[in-house]
Amino acid sequence: LRYGVTVNGGDISSSPADLSAHLTLVGEAPARPLLRTGACAGDWIYVTGALGGSILGKHANFDPRLAEGHWLAARKGVRCMIDVSDGIAKELRLITPDGCRAAIDPEAVPVSLAARRIARKSGRPALEHALTDGEDFELLFGATPGPPSLAIEKTWRTRFRTRLTRIGTFVNEDEPRVNEVDFSGLAGFEHLRGKQKK
């Protein structure tokens, strides 16, 4: 009721009869639409909120980042954006420019307290949960480096209570790897299969 929208399901399903039905909602973007494409080598990578462990409650009780997304869409420095529904290990691949990779600083990733709690039970690193757990419902985006992004960071702190973290940079694929997350064995959450290794 808060947003005037009723969610009646998703578009991922499985059936022995191979039959599914889908409903698509069509509307208008109040600001410029931000696509998954558009990032360039050198762009800084940001994420809102904290990541991982949503199964402990966030998956069913969250605030969609509508105001934040609308504001970001109006910033010329923001080149691409995607929501984090399947873990950034998966979502990053969808916004990374051709010929580039996402060089993510493991120390910069905002690991949630829930991810740390689950890690104690699963025996897997909390960082892995932050990178691969599904249903975080945060925003992941690339932005022009330098003054445009620094201006976004500064203004963000005065407008939103939601955390904003710069976690890395899109770099050319042939650049040396220095202190960055190795995504080679991580694929994020795959619906109908659960968490998958790449």
N, C-alpha and C positions, 0 to 999 in steps of 0.2 A: 504493500500500500504506500510505503514511503516514496517510492519512485514511480508509482502508477503502472507497474508492470507485474504480471503474474508469470512465474516460471513454471511451466508444466512438464518439463523434461528436456532432454538433449537430443543430439543427432547421432549418437553412437549407440548401436544396438546389435544384438546377435539373436539369430533364430534358426532352429532346425529346418524351417521351411524357407529360409532365405527371403523373408518378407519383412520390410520395414516401411514406416511412414514418417515423413519429415514435415515440419512446419517452418517456414522462413518468414521472419519479420522484416519488412522493408521500411526504411525511414530516411530522414535527411540528417546529415552531419551539420551541427550548428557552427562548427569551425571547419577549417580545411581538414579533409580526411588524412590521417597519418597511416601510411601503408607499412607493410613489413619490409619493403624495398626502399632504397634511398640512401643507405649508409655508405660511407667512403672510408678508405684506409686512413687511419689517423683519428677517426672520430672516437670520442669518449663514450663509454658504456655506463649506463645508470640503471638502478633498480629502486623501486619504492619499497617501503616496509622491511620486514624481516622474513626470512625464507625457511621452509621446511617444517615438518611435524604437523601439518594441517589436520591430520586424522584425529588429533586430540581435541578438536572442536572448531577450529577456524573454518574447515570445509563447509560447515553448516551454519556458521554465525560470523559473517564478515561484512565489512563495508566496502562496496565496490568503489574503485577509485575514479568515479565519474567526474567530480570537480577537478581533480588533479589532471586527469586525461584531457579534459576540455581546455584547461589552462595551458598544458604542454602543447596541445595542437595549435595554439595561437602563437607559440614561440617559433620564430623563423629558424633558430639554431637547431631545433629538434628535427632530425631527418627521417626517423623511422620509429615505430613502436609496436609492441605486442603485449598482450596480457599473459601473465605467467600462470597457466592452468595445468601444465604438465611438467614443470620443473625447468629451470633455466638451462640445464644441460641439453634439453630438447629445443627450447624456444630460441636459444642463441643461434642455432644452426639456421633457423628460419629468417633471421634478420642480418646474418653475416654476408657482406658483399662477396661476389665471386673473386677468387684469387686471394682471399684474406682469411684470417682466423680471428677468433675472439681471444685475446690475451687477457685472462682474468687473474687478478691478484688474489690468491687464496685468503690472505689476511684481511682483504677488504670486503669479502662476501658477508652480508648481514645475516648471521645464523640465529634463528629464533631460539627462545628458551625451550619451546616444544621440541625442536629438532635435537637439542642437547638431551632432553629427557628421553626421547625415543632411542637416541644413540646409546645410552647407558643400558637399554634393554636389548637392542638389536646386535650390539657389538660392532656396528659399522660406525665410521667417523661421522660426527655431527655435520661436518662440511658436506659429506656425500648426501646426507638427507636434505640439506639446504639446496643442493644442486639438482636433486632428482625427484624429491617428493612432489606429488601433484596437488592441485587445488590451493595454491597460495593466493591467487587472485590479485597479484600485484602487477605493476607496469614495468616493462623492460624496454629501454629505448637507447638510441644512439644520437649523439649531438655533436655539432661542430666544436672542435677543441679550442681552448683558449678563451678569450674574452666572452664570446657568446654563451659558452657553458658556465663560466664563472658567474656571469650575470644571472643565469637561471638558478644556480646554487644559492646566490645571495638573496634573491627575491623569494625563492621557495621557503627559506627559513622564516620569512615574515608573513607568509600566506597560509602555510599548511603545518599541521601538527604531525602529519605523516613523515616518516623518515625518508630521506633521499640519500642514496649512496653511489658514489662513482666507484665502479668495481673493476674497470679495465679499459682496454682500447682495442679497436679493430686494427690489426697490423697485416702487412703483406705476408703471405703464407711462408715465404722463404726466409723471413727474419728469424734470427736465433731465438730460442726459447729461454727465457730467464725468469725464474720464480713465478711461474704461472700454472694454473690448473691444467692437469692432463685429462682431457675429456675422452680419450681413446676408449675407455671401458665404460663410459656413462652415456645413457640414452634418454634419461628422464622416464616419465610415466607413460606407458602404452595402454590405452583403454582396452578392455577385454583380455589383456594379458598380464596386467600388473607391471611392476617395475622391471625393466629389461636392461640387460647389458648390451652394448652396441656390438 
